[in-house]
Amino acid sequence: MKTVAEEGPGYAIEDFGYPNADKILAEKGITLKRGDGHITLADCDSTTGLLEVWSRANDRICFKVTGTSGWLTLEIPSVFAVKGNDYSTKVDMKTGTEAKTFDVNKNTWTPVGESADEQGREFMLMEIRTAK
């Protein structure tokens, strides 16, 4: 005999996985992994105030930022510049086994990855973090 509690509905567990990530990878060649929903992929011509990421592999990729803070883990290869918005933004990048964090200037361009590396090595963007 089972009790009623054992037959109840299952629990919904949020894994923070990025919606439609497989489709975005196939169409745009970028891997969006996990986030809190406050940094989302956006059409670069859709509005002002977007965070812009420039990559040799993907040209310009834009993100809309909302809320008081946000985070998004992703993989965008060959990133060399980020244009900030009104948020304080940090980006974590990796080349080989070496990881670096760059502070992004508000509302202007910041050289990151190979543009900021003395050896000009290619870097993969791994995480974006924002705060008001």
Summary of the structure (lengths in Angstrom):
residues: 132
radius of gyration: 17.7
end to end distance: 54.4
largest distance: 69.8
contacts: 372
relative contact order: 0.19
helix: 12%
strand: 46%
